[in-house]
Amino acid sequence: MAKKPDLLLERACPAPVCGVDEAGRGPLAGPVSAGAVIFDPGKRLPKGLNDSKKLTHKQREELEFEIKLRAVSFAVGFASVEEIAELNILHAAGLAMCRAIEGLSVTPVYALVDGNYRFKLPCDVKTVVGGDGISASIAAASILAKVARDRVMVAMDAEHPGYGFASHKGYSAKAHFAALRELGPCPQHRLSWGAVREVCGLPPLVPELPL
């Protein structure tokens, strides 16, 4: 049986420790989100907790309820399409992480962050490659970020019908590219992305020269 995320990393760091993860770096449209979760290492974790990518939509929504019930503190932050264009997707993800941490009711001493990029966050940071499969708090953060962003994309589908946001959540589905070719981009498309510009027949952006 595959090992599930636990709290060994959290116990090895100065408390309180939050897990942080993002959702939505890859899509062609919509914001990027980030979750932050603090668990009490002495209390029972939600049953079935795992990397959000290994769970179904229904399992994520059920676990979202359990995470919010059992966590010491939790929060979700977003960075908009405009901020993605201004900062680039990596730094926009970092901004969403900062907002999630700042939204916690308990100030963490340490943040465990999925991946190998050391974001500048409001507390000390430890990067964990594959963290959403190792750390329970990172796994929980990945679930909260994914569920929250999916809800935004469903709401966006009503604001901008025809693109199928409720089904593909802004990712690179064939139906999404077909809608872009037919309808052109909406205000929530990432026009700073080459794939979006190409399918919409827009010229590529000229990279800014260093000063």
Secondary structure by P-SEA (a helix, b strand, c coil): ccccccccccccccccbbbbbbccccccbbbbbbbbbbbcccccccccccccccccaaaaaaaaaaaaacccccccccccaaaaaaccaaaaaaaaaaaaaaaccccccccccccccccccccbbbbbcccccccaaaaaaaaaaaaaaaaaaaaaaaaccccccccccccccaaaaaaaaacccccccccccaaaaaaaccccccccccc
